[in-house]
Amino acid sequence: MKILVTGGAGFIGSHLVDRLLLKGESVVCVDNFLLGKKHHLKVALTDDNFKLCVFDLLDLNELDALFKQEKFDFVYHLASNSDIKAGVESTNRDLQLTFLITYNILECMRKHNVGKILFTSSPAVFGIHNKSLTEDLPMKPESLYGASKLASEAYLHAFSSLYNIQTWILRLSNMVGERTTHGILFDFLVKVKNNSKELIVLGDGNQNKPYMYVQELIDSMFFILENSHEQFNEFNVGPKDGVRVSVIAKLFLEEFGSGQKIKYTGGKTGWKGDIPFYSHNSIKLNTLGWEPTLSSKDAVRKGINKMREEL
């Protein structure tokens, strides 16, 4: 198969690229290196079945030319704005870097008769609920990031119905592991490098969320594609438990600390639009026959160890 991976030089995307190549697929990666790194693709770049295209997915003309040239069979659409806080400061960031690029991908798929797409979404589409997040809950995002993911989901559903594009939407919990370019562990690493006395932690430390190791996510993607065959497929993907930010901070300092004390900024949320607690109900995926082997705490611990191996 000829496969397009958007955001393929990023944290999750580069792992997906490597695994697709191991399966013998022909892979084209598009990335503008806003967050992705070329060195994440050092193994892929030695493979004759891999092609790297460096351009912005907002450039519809260049994207259209690529679709015309490559004749893709499948699209993994991972590219988006992953900096939720930056999306609060710049209100068009999520509009452009998540929703509009999703539209561009779908329009090129429609025009060039590409019939399958997997899209990585987020539990941020649900907003705040006092119950476990199941796929049938009302969606009321609190952040522009969540709103842009939800808008993307809506367009995916409409394009799936109107233009016969088979769609898989995966709402991912927090991911950890090697090659990370953002997220709590990446932020902590930057902070301890710049402050030998304190690790500043946003919020009060009681935020509790599910975490998953990146390689297990790739496993789940392949499992879902092999076992879910509806025209439109949507799944929450994550562990049954969560872990507190205070616990993550302690685990991190055990490996990377040099005597820093933990200092909390206070408040229930880390930033405006943050969801301080959610339970990611993946029973639909569990019933299909898959769940991660690692708990949230073990995933975080493994993510920390993998970050250490990279240094």
BELBELJO-V971194 format. One record per backbone hydrogen bond with DSSP energy under -0.5 kcal/mol. CO is the residue of the C=O (numbers start at 1). NH is the residue of the N-H. If there is no record, write none. Layout:
# BELBELJO-V971194
<<CO,NH> <CO,NH>>
This chain:
# BELBELJO-V971194
<<1,3> <1,26> <2,73> <2,74> <3,28> <4,6> <4,76> <5,8> <5,30> <6,78> <7,10> <9,37> <10,14> <11,15> <12,16> <13,17> <14,18> <15,19> <16,20> <17,21> <18,22> <19,23> <20,25> <21,24> <25,27> <26,3> <27,51> <28,5> <29,53> <30,7> <30,8> <37,40> <38,41> <39,42> <41,45> <43,46> <44,47> <47,50> <49,27> <51,29> <53,31> <53,55> <56,59> <58,60> <59,63> <60,64> <61,65> <62,66> <63,67> <64,68> <65,69> <66,70> <67,71> <74,4> <75,77> <75,118> <76,6> <76,78> <77,120> <80,82> <82,84> <83,87> <84,88> <85,88> <85,89> <86,90> <89,91> <90,93> <90,94> <92,96> <93,97> <94,98> <94,99> <95,100> <96,101> <98,102> <99,103> <100,104> <101,105> <102,106> <103,107> <104,108> <105,109> <106,110> <107,111> <108,112> <109,113> <109,114> <110,113> <113,115> <115,166> <116,75> <117,168> <118,77> <119,121> <119,170> <121,172> <122,125> <123,126> <123,127> <126,140> <127,129> <132,134> <133,281> <134,137> <138,140> <143,147> <144,148> <145,149> <146,150> <147,151> <148,152> <149,153> <150,154> <151,155> <152,156> <153,157> <154,158> <155,159> <156,160> <157,161> <158,162> <159,163> <159,165> <160,164> <164,166> <166,117> <167,233> <168,119> <168,170> <169,171> <169,235> <170,121> <170,172> <171,237> <172,123> <174,212> <176,214> <177,180> <183,187> <184,188> <185,189> <186,190> <187,191> <188,192> <189,193> <190,194> <191,195> <197,261> <198,200> <199,201> <199,263> <201,265> <203,266> <205,246> <207,245> <208,278> <209,243> <210,174> <212,176> <213,216> <213,217> <214,218> <215,219> <216,220> <217,221> <218,222> <219,223> <220,224> <221,225> <222,226> <223,227> <224,228> <231,167> <233,169> <235,171> <237,173> <243,209> <244,248> <245,249> <246,250> <247,251> <248,252> <249,253> <250,254> <251,255> <252,255> <252,256> <253,257> <261,199> <263,201> <266,203> <267,204> <271,274> <274,276> <276,208> <278,280> <279,133> <279,281> <280,282> <282,286> <283,287> <284,288> <285,289> <285,290> <286,289> <295,299> <296,300> <297,301> <298,302> <299,303> <300,304> <301,305> <302,306> <303,307> <304,308> <305,309> <306,310> <307,311> <308,311>>
